[in-house]
């Protein structure tokens, strides 16, 4: 029996926070985001679908998920991120003690926007009967490679071997958490 949207949303968000908190994962995700344009929430949702539901998203399913959340990501999440990032260097009075609480509020809003994106992804996640008893690191790596290729192709950035260590770190951290 497939979980309902609320349960899927709650489980996938908790999973995303757990994986992202693992040593090195945040930096690996940011590398993929900054160098290949990867949507970290989609990457974490694809990871969740693979290891918790044994659902290996196809390139067509990745495209459909991207299409469902792209407007929100581009119009809301990216704008909040840009404001938060800009406050690290200026304009005056930023950066400084007076603007840091404001920046922290923007960061909290960005996280809330990502949580709403997670909800959208959970609602659109194509759940089907599990295809195998367990998903191993090779299968997870293939899904994450597809995510990176999907986003790199949209930004005309060609992923290269420099991104492989980031993918591998996320795979390893996930396998440790899931003890697969």
Wavefront OBJ file of the C-alpha trace (Angstrom):
o trace
v 0.000 0.000 0.000
v 1.357 3.409 -0.975
v 1.564 6.132 1.675
v -0.738 9.137 1.379
v 0.585 12.554 0.320
v 0.845 13.894 3.870
v 2.779 10.867 5.111
v 5.021 10.958 2.039
v 5.655 14.676 2.545
v 6.506 14.226 6.230
v 8.726 11.183 5.638
v 10.569 12.721 2.678
v 11.219 15.989 4.534
v 12.593 14.148 7.585
v 14.725 12.010 5.252
v 16.059 15.107 3.457
v 17.025 16.784 6.736
v 18.728 13.611 7.987
v 20.760 13.043 4.822
v 21.660 16.737 4.438
v 22.976 16.796 8.032
v 25.440 13.936 7.404
v 29.107 14.994 7.302
v 30.048 16.422 3.917
v 26.595 16.071 2.348
v 25.671 19.772 2.530
v 28.916 20.713 0.760
v 28.412 17.948 -1.827
v 24.862 19.152 -2.514
v 26.014 22.763 -2.830
v 28.755 21.705 -5.246
v 26.165 19.976 -7.442
v 23.853 22.994 -7.136
v 26.533 25.560 -7.955
v 28.406 23.647 -10.656
v 25.601 21.780 -12.424
v 22.467 23.704 -11.466
v 21.037 20.743 -9.528
v 17.875 21.306 -7.498
v 18.939 19.844 -4.163
v 15.344 19.164 -3.073
v 14.768 17.101 -6.222
v 18.029 15.243 -5.687
v 17.018 14.407 -2.112
v 13.492 13.406 -3.185
v 14.928 11.085 -5.854
v 17.234 9.609 -3.208
v 14.262 9.137 -0.862
v 12.175 7.494 -3.593
v 15.028 5.099 -4.388
v 15.992 3.940 -0.924
v 12.687 4.172 0.933
v 10.325 3.101 -1.854
v 12.720 1.222 -4.168
v 11.512 3.522 -6.924
v 14.300 4.389 -9.364
v 13.142 7.532 -11.140
v 13.601 7.533 -14.896
v 14.734 10.574 -16.890
v 11.104 11.081 -18.015
v 9.895 11.022 -14.381
v 12.697 13.405 -13.366
v 11.598 15.802 -16.119
v 7.978 15.615 -14.922
v 8.970 16.351 -11.314
v 11.144 19.233 -12.468
v 8.310 20.666 -14.537
v 5.954 20.465 -11.545
v 8.192 22.449 -9.196
v 10.303 24.611 -11.556
v 8.154 27.788 -11.334
v 8.205 27.697 -7.537
v 11.943 27.015 -7.439
v 12.855 29.701 -9.960
v 10.436 32.410 -8.822
v 10.539 31.911 -5.047
v 13.368 29.686 -3.784
v 16.040 31.167 -6.042
v 14.981 34.741 -5.252
v 15.134 34.131 -1.517
v 18.527 32.436 -1.923
v 19.831 35.367 -3.985
v 18.764 37.871 -1.308
v 20.302 35.778 1.471
v 23.537 35.361 -0.478
v 23.734 39.055 -1.366
v 23.428 39.990 2.288
v 26.753 38.223 2.920
v 28.586 40.973 1.039
v 26.317 44.000 0.832
v 24.774 46.406 0.008
v 25.317 48.587 3.045
v 24.497 48.213 5.861
v 25.191 44.544 5.091
v 27.137 42.648 6.023
v 27.095 43.429 9.684
v 25.648 42.726 13.062
v 22.589 44.819 12.323
v 21.707 42.881 9.162
v 22.573 39.363 10.335
v 19.208 38.818 12.120
v 17.454 39.916 8.913
v 19.601 37.522 6.865
v 18.717 34.712 9.307
v 15.004 35.431 8.728
v 15.531 35.233 4.960
v 17.361 31.918 5.444
v 14.424 30.569 7.483
v 12.026 31.669 4.718
v 14.222 29.957 2.123
v 14.080 26.730 4.139
v 10.284 27.043 4.416
v 10.089 27.569 0.639
v 12.155 24.403 0.158
v 9.793 22.556 2.489
v 6.877 23.683 0.307
v 8.793 22.474 -2.752
v 9.242 19.129 -0.987
v 5.457 18.998 -0.570
v 4.968 19.637 -4.298
v 7.481 16.910 -5.142
v 5.818 14.456 -2.737
v 2.432 15.134 -4.329
v 3.845 14.473 -7.815
v 6.154 11.568 -6.967
v 5.267 8.648 -9.239
v 5.008 5.745 -6.828
v 4.742 2.314 -8.344
v 5.197 -1.180 -6.967
v 8.822 -1.621 -5.892
v 10.933 -3.149 -8.630
v 13.411 -4.902 -6.378
v 13.886 -5.959 -2.789
v 16.635 -3.451 -2.106
v 18.349 -0.574 -3.912
v 22.102 -0.751 -3.832
v 24.686 1.978 -4.259
v 25.012 1.346 -8.016
v 21.303 1.935 -8.628
v 21.220 5.029 -6.410
v 24.320 6.410 -8.135
v 22.634 5.925 -11.528
v 19.546 7.879 -10.391
v 21.682 10.706 -9.000
v 23.724 10.766 -12.222
v 20.429 11.179 -14.117
v 19.433 14.083 -11.850
v 22.785 15.801 -12.421
v 22.612 15.221 -16.185
v 19.058 16.582 -16.267
v 20.018 19.867 -14.630
v 23.429 20.207 -16.241
v 21.789 19.853 -19.651
v 19.333 22.660 -18.849
v 22.128 25.040 -17.890
v 24.440 24.041 -20.766
v 27.001 22.924 -18.198
v 28.626 19.593 -18.900
v 29.103 17.604 -15.717
v 32.550 16.189 -15.397
v 34.541 13.946 -13.120
v 34.830 16.766 -10.562
v 31.183 16.130 -9.641
v 31.579 12.385 -9.133
v 33.007 12.711 -5.600
v 29.957 14.752 -4.556
v 27.578 12.137 -5.925
v 29.595 9.363 -4.310
v 29.566 11.109 -0.918
v 25.758 11.420 -1.039
v 25.429 7.758 -2.024
v 27.732 6.628 0.797
v 25.996 8.814 3.398
v 22.612 7.488 2.311
v 23.768 3.886 2.466
v 25.086 4.454 5.992
v 21.844 6.054 7.148
v 19.716 3.401 5.526
v 22.137 0.549 6.316
v 21.476 -0.978 2.947
l 1 2 3 4 5 6 7 8 9 10 11 12 13 14 15 16 17 18 19 20 21 22 23 24 25 26 27 28 29 30 31 32 33 34 35 36 37 38 39 40 41 42 43 44 45 46 47 48 49 50 51 52 53 54 55 56 57 58 59 60 61 62 63 64 65 66 67 68 69 70 71 72 73 74 75 76 77 78 79 80 81 82 83 84 85 86 87 88 89 90 91 92 93 94 95 96 97 98 99 100 101 102 103 104 105 106 107 108 109 110 111 112 113 114 115 116 117 118 119 120 121 122 123 124 125 126 127 128 129 130 131 132 133 134 135 136 137 138 139 140 141 142 143 144 145 146 147 148 149 150 151 152 153 154 155 156 157 158 159 160 161 162 163 164 165 166 167 168 169 170 171 172 173 174 175 176 177 178 179 180
